[in-house]
Amino acid sequence: MWNDPWGFRDRFFEQIDREFSEAEDMLNRMFRTVRESGTTVSQTFPYFYGYQINVGPDGKPHIREFGNVRPSSKGLTEQSTVRQPLVDTAFNEKENIMVITAEMPGITKEDVKVSMGEGLVTIHAEKGNKKYHTELPVDKELDADSTKASYINGILELKIQLKKPLKSKAKEIKVE
């Protein structure tokens, strides 16, 4: 074991232990509040909640929540019977394509409806008690006609070609 005369190793692990302890306390408070308040969330088990953090091209983190429940000051409250799927977006600069991947298990490709319009990609799927819906804002101009979609093993993958800006050739105009 290496010599640590300043106690860095002990302080480092104490900080990690403290953060895990705080997270555990927060979760315990949420569940205790739900039990004590009598707040009922419908019997549509299981419950899903999570968040995804991506760093955008601007260097700022973008947080996206997913699932069918949301935390609140009173514990977990039901968002709706519709689950917001986990979605990942990526941009392939070489091919000028945006790739959107969404996890939506328990449905078939015939159940999936995707639409695009004015800076928004909407994904909706429904089969029995499995219901998914999400709207993704897009800051790039997309070519809906060249979109390819596939659904395999619960994963929807959209490959959307971005519209290429018109290349204008400079033409000299004679001034009279």
N, C-alpha and C positions, 0 to 999 in steps of 0.2 A: 504494500500500500504506500502511496506517495505521502510525503510530509506536507502538511498544510498548516504552517505556523499562524496564519491569519484567520483561520476558521471559515474560509470561503465555502468549502464543501458543506459544512454543517448549516450555514446560513442559506445556501442554495436549496437544500432539501427541505429545510424548515419552511421556506417560502412556498414550495410546491405543495407540501403537506397542508399548509394553511389554505391555499387556494382550493384544493380538493375538498377540504373540510367545509369551506364556505359554500361550495357548489352543492355538497350533500345536504347541508342545512337548508339551503334554498328549496331543494326538491322536497325535503321532508315537510317544510312549511306549506308548500303548495298542496301536497297530498293531505296533510292534516286539515287545512282550510276547507278542502273539498269535502272531506268526511264530516267535519263539524258543522259546516254551513248547510248541509243537506242538499247542496247543489247537485242536481242530477244531470248526468250526461246520458243521452239515450243509450239504449242497449245495443248499439251498433258496434260491437267489438270487432276487431281491435281498434285502439286509438292510435293515431299517427301524429307525430309532431316532430319537426326538426327544422334546421336552418342550414343554409349553405352560404359560405362567404367566398366571394371571388374578388380579386383585385382587377379592376378594369384597366383599359389602356391609359386612362388618365391618372393611374396610380392610386385611386381611391377605392376603398373596399365597398362592395355591393353585397348587401345581405338580402337573401330571399328565403321566406318561410315556406314550409310545405306541411301538408297533413290535413286532418279533419278536426282538430281541436287547436285552440290558441290559449296561451297563458294570459291571465289577467291578474289584477290585484286580489281577486277573490279565489284564485286557483285556476283550474282548467275549465274553460267554457267551450261549449260546442260551437264551432264555426258554422257548420251545416252538415248535412248528410253527404255532401259532395267533398271528395278528397282532392286537395291540390297536389298534383304529383311532383316528385323531385325532378327538376329540369336543369339541364346543363346546356350552355350555349358556348360555341367556339367559332372562331373566324379563321378560315384557311386563306391566308393572303396569296399563296401561290396560285390557287385555283379560283380565287375570288368567290368563295362559297361560305355561307354561314351554316353551321351544323347545329341543330337543336336536337337534344336527346331527352326523352321523358320516360320515366318508369311508370307503367300502368299495368300491373299484373291482373289476371283474371278476366280479361276481355279478349275479343278477337279483332282482327283488322277491320272487319265490317262494322264494328261498333265505334270506330274512331272517325271523328270529323275534325278537319283542320281548315281554318280560313285565315286569310291575310287581308289586311286593309289599313291604310293610313297609319303606318308605324306600329301596327299591332298584329301579333300572331296569336290566334285563339285555338286552343286544343280542347276538345270535348269528347268524352267517351262515356258510354253508359250500357251496362248489361246487368240486369237483375239489381242486386243491392250494391254493385260496384259502379260508382259514379266518380268521374274525374273531370276537372275543369281548371284551366289556367289561361291567363292572358299575359303575353309577354310583350312589353314595349320594345320596339326595335328602332334604333336611331339611324339605320341605313336604309336606302331604297332597295326593295327586294323585287325580283322578277318572279312573280307567282307562276307564270307559264312554264318556267324551267325547273320547278320544284319537284324533287323526287322524295317519296315517303316510303318507309318500310316499317313493318311491325313484326318483330321476331322475339319470342320468349319473354313477353311482357315489356319490351323496350321499343318505343317509337323513335325512329330516327328520321329527321327531316334534313334534306340537303337543299338549301335554297341559294340559287345563283343571285348575286348582287347585280343590280343594273349598272352597266358601265356608263360613265359619263360620256356624253357625246364629244367626240374629238372634232373640233372645228379646225379647219385648215385656214390659216391666215391668208387673206386675199387683200391685196393692195387695191385701194379704190382711188381713182384719179379724181382730184378735186378740180372743178371747173370754175 
